Amino acid sequence: MKLTSALLVVGTLLLSTTAFAQDAVYASPAPGPIASEGGGLHDTTEHERPMTASAMLYVPWIYGIGIGGKFGFEIPVAKNGFIPKLNDSVSIEPSLSMAYTSWYGLDSSHGALFLPAVSGLWNFHLKPDLRVYGAVNVGVNIYSIKWDGLYNDNGRHSYFRPYVELAGGVFWKFNDRMALRGELGWYGPRGGISFFF
């Protein structure tokens, strides 16, 4: 009887010690600041931002509907942004957009659109491979239109006007050197690929 009682006490002690050790291993850490995900929106460490070259397909919906391309080179100017608690950055992007347009399906009227511009991008880095941005595009709107009308009413006219456009976009980085990019502005949607340098 004494031997049985002794074995029961020793077994209980061994089981409680093992359970205590397991609880210690899996115990939650003491309360404190929550570490942010590296490269996420709340990562406030210093960052290096690469320069980016982009080529995008462009579908203008101003001055008719058409097809074209936008080519730009993004240069970081404020790598850690303006909001200390967020992972943001600011960059400028000289660009050139070119497109062929038709006046909303009329075969008799078509034109060429050129938009040399400089954009200011305010980027928010949501994840290491995902960022969104708002942009202000400023430049020159050069549009040349030609039409073939009835009764020999043919003509050509060119416009030179200021170009201002607000846009929003997204970069999705799918490897160390490349990302897919999409952008939507007043002049139409754009989408393509970007390369990091």
C-alpha positions in Angstrom: 0.0 0.0 0.0 2.8 2.4 0.9 4.6 1.4 -2.4 1.5 2.2 -4.4 1.0 5.5 -2.7 4.7 6.5 -3.3 4.5 5.5 -7.0 1.3 7.6 -7.3 2.9 10.7 -5.8 6.1 10.3 -8.0 3.9 9.8 -11.1 1.8 12.9 -10.3 5.0 15.0 -9.8 6.5 13.8 -13.1 3.3 14.5 -15.1 2.9 18.0 -13.5 6.6 18.8 -14.2 6.2 17.8 -17.9 3.0 19.8 -18.3 4.7 22.8 -16.7 7.6 22.5 -19.1 5.3 22.3 -22.1 3.3 25.3 -20.9 6.5 27.3 -20.6 7.6 26.5 -24.1 4.2 27.5 -25.7 3.5 30.3 -23.3 2.5 33.7 -24.9 5.1 36.4 -24.7 4.7 39.3 -22.3 2.5 42.1 -23.6 4.4 44.8 -25.5 4.6 46.5 -28.9 3.4 44.3 -31.8 6.1 43.7 -34.4 5.1 44.8 -37.8 5.5 42.6 -40.9 8.7 43.4 -42.7 7.9 45.6 -45.6 4.3 46.0 -44.6 2.3 49.2 -44.2 3.4 49.7 -40.6 7.1 48.9 -41.2 8.7 52.2 -40.2 12.4 51.2 -40.6 14.6 52.9 -43.2 14.0 51.7 -46.8 15.8 51.7 -50.1 13.5 52.2 -53.0 14.6 51.1 -56.5 14.2 53.1 -59.7 11.5 51.6 -62.0 11.0 51.6 -65.7 7.5 50.8 -66.9 5.8 50.0 -70.2 2.0 49.9 -70.2 -0.7 49.4 -72.7 -2.9 52.5 -72.8 -6.6 52.6 -73.8 -7.6 56.3 -74.0 -11.2 57.3 -73.7 -10.8 61.1 -74.2 -10.9 62.5 -77.8 -12.4 59.1 -78.8 -11.5 55.5 -78.1 -8.1 54.2 -79.1 -5.0 52.2 -78.3 -1.5 53.2 -77.3 1.3 52.9 -74.8 2.8 54.7 -71.8 6.5 54.6 -71.0 7.9 56.0 -67.8 10.9 56.0 -65.5 10.2 56.3 -61.8 12.8 58.0 -59.6 12.4 57.9 -55.7 12.8 61.4 -54.1 11.5 60.8 -50.5 12.3 57.1 -49.8 10.6 57.1 -46.3 7.6 59.3 -47.2 5.8 62.0 -45.2 3.9 59.9 -42.6 6.3 58.6 -39.9 3.9 55.8 -38.8 3.3 54.4 -42.3 5.5 52.7 -44.9 5.1 55.3 -47.7 7.4 57.0 -50.2 7.3 59.7 -52.9 8.7 59.5 -56.4 8.6 61.4 -59.7 8.1 59.7 -63.1 8.9 61.4 -66.4 6.7 59.7 -69.0 5.5 59.7 -72.6 2.1 58.4 -73.6 1.2 57.9 -77.3 -2.1 56.7 -78.7 -4.2 56.3 -81.9 -7.8 57.3 -81.5 -11.0 57.1 -83.4 -13.9 59.5 -82.6 -16.0 56.9 -80.7 -16.2 54.5 -83.6 -16.6 56.9 -86.5 -14.3 55.7 -89.3 -14.2 59.2 -90.8 -12.5 60.8 -87.8 -9.2 59.6 -86.2 -6.3 61.2 -84.5 -2.9 60.8 -82.7 -2.5 61.7 -79.1 0.9 62.5 -77.4 1.3 63.2 -73.7 4.8 64.1 -72.5 4.5 64.5 -68.7 6.0 64.3 -65.3 4.1 62.5 -62.6 4.3 62.8 -58.8 3.5 59.4 -57.1 2.7 59.0 -53.4 3.2 55.3 -52.7 1.9 53.2 -49.8 3.7 49.8 -49.4 1.0 47.4 -48.1 3.2 44.3 -48.3 6.7 43.6 -49.5 5.3 42.7 -52.9 2.3 45.1 -53.1 2.1 48.8 -53.2 -0.7 51.3 -54.2 -0.3 54.9 -55.2 -2.0 58.1 -56.1 -0.5 60.2 -58.8 -0.8 63.7 -60.3 0.3 63.8 -64.0 1.3 67.2 -65.5 2.5 67.9 -69.0 1.4 68.9 -72.5 -1.6 67.4 -74.4 -0.7 67.3 -78.1 -3.6 66.0 -80.2 -3.8 65.9 -84.0 -7.2 65.0 -85.6 -8.1 64.3 -89.2 -11.6 63.8 -90.5 -13.2 62.9 -93.8 -16.7 64.5 -94.1 -19.4 64.8 -96.7 -19.2 67.2 -99.6 -15.4 67.3 -99.5 -15.5 68.6 -96.0 -12.1 67.1 -95.1 -9.8 68.6 -92.5 -7.0 68.3 -90.0 -6.5 70.2 -86.8 -3.9 70.0 -84.0 -4.3 71.0 -80.3 -1.6 72.0 -77.8 -3.1 72.2 -74.3 -2.0 71.7 -70.7 -2.3 68.1 -69.5 -3.4 67.5 -65.9 -4.6 64.1 -64.7 -5.3 62.5 -61.4 -4.7 58.7 -61.3 -4.4 55.8 -58.9 -2.5 52.6 -59.4 -1.0 49.4 -58.1 2.3 47.5 -58.4 2.4 43.8 -57.7 6.0 42.5 -57.5 6.2 38.9 -58.7 10.0 38.5 -58.5 13.0 40.6 -57.5 13.3 42.5 -60.7 9.7 42.8 -62.2 6.2 43.8 -61.2 2.8 44.0 -62.9 1.4 47.5 -62.9 -2.1 48.9 -63.4 -3.2 52.5 -63.4 -6.5 54.3 -63.9 -6.8 58.0 -64.6 -9.1 60.6 -66.3 -7.6 59.9 -69.7 -8.1 56.1 -69.5 -6.8 52.8 -68.0 -3.2 51.6 -68.4 -1.6 48.3 -67.5 1.7 46.5 -68.1 5.0 45.6 -66.6 7.7 47.3 -64.6 11.4 46.6 -64.1 13.4 47.5 -61.0 16.9 48.9 -61.1 
